[in-house]
Amino acid sequence: MSIRDAYVHSLDITDFVKDQFSGEWDAFFQWKDSVNDMDELEEKRSYLINVRIAGAMAKQAAQGNANASKELARLTGQIRPVGRPPFKAEIASRVEHELAKEKRAQEEFEADLERMSNYSNN
């Protein structure tokens, strides 16, 4: 396994530095600065860590762990944080209805102003 693959698959950076750089953090940072596509490696590493975490939580949830079930539901988007209601079509239609009422009121107001200005001119 190449050093890049070892980095992507490492769960703990400390263990990675011990294994690949004999615990020399300066050497690790020099290597990290020399890698051109470090952002891509970091993204792959984060993805793999999240997959492992979700798998572990799924196992715990299957065993009846309520906290794991709650976290798994949060990660998969089945529950939302407090204060963020899910988007519903009825909310959008209510907003459209209110906008239409406002537009109709504005048009009636302008028509009244026009009618009043015509009345005062006669």
N, C-alpha and C positions, 0 to 999 in steps of 0.2 A: 504494500500500500504506500502510495506517495505521501509526502508530507502534507500536500494540499488536501488529499482525501482524509488523512488522519485528522487534520484540523476540522474539516467539515463534520466528521463523525464523532468528534470528541464532545463529551457531555461537560467535562470539567477542564477549564483552561489550565489550571494548575497541574493536573495530571498530564496534559498534553505537553506543557513546557518541561516537566520532569522527564517524560519519555523521549521527546524529540530534541530537546536542547540541554539536557542534563541539568535542568533547573536554572539555566542562565536566562534571566528575563531580558537582559540587554540584547542577547542574540535573537530571542523571540521577536522583540520589537523591531530590530533591524530587518529580520525576515519579513515581518508584517508590512513594513514600509516599502520593501522591495517588490512586493506582489502587486501587479498591475490591477487585477480584478478582485481586490479584497472585498469590495461591496457585494459582489456576486457570491463569493464564498461565505460571507456573513449571512446573506439571505438564505442560502442553502442550509447553513448550519442552524439558523433560527427555525426554519421550516421543519427540519428533522427533529429538533428538540421539541417543538410543539406537537408533532405527530407522536413522539414517544410519550409525552405528558398526557395527551388525549387517550392514548392506548392504556396507560396505567390507570387513568381515571375511569375509563370504561370498565376495566376489570374490577376496580373497587366498587363502582356503582352496581355492577352485576352481583357483587357480594353483599349488597345492601347498605353501603356507606352513603348516608344522606348528603354529607358535604360534597363528596365526589359527584353525586348525581346532580346537585345544584350547580357545581362548577362546570360540569360537562354540558348541562343545558345552557349555561351562560356562554360558553365557548362556541357552541353550535348555533347561537342566536335564537334559541327557543324562548328565552326570557330577556327582558330589556332592563337596563338600569332604571332606577327610580327617576321619574320626571321625563322619561322619553316614551310616550305612548306609541304604539305601532301605527303606521300609516293606514288609514281606512278610506275606502272610496266614499263612504258617507260623509266624512269630514270634508273631502274635496268638493262634493256636491253642495254641501252647506256653504262653503266659502264662495263657490260660484253663484249660489242663490243670493247671498248677501251682496256680492259685487253687482249683480243684476239689479237688486233693489236700490242700491246706491246710485247706479247709473240712471234708473228710471226716475228717482227723486230729483237728481240733478237736471234731467231733461224737463221735468215738470216745472222746476224752479225757473229755468231759463225761459220756458214758454210763458209763465206767469209774468216775469219781468218784461217780456216782449209785449204781452197783452196790456200791461199797466202803462208802458211807455206809449203805446198806440192810443190808449184812452186819454192820457194827459195831453197828447198832441191835438186831439180833437176839441 
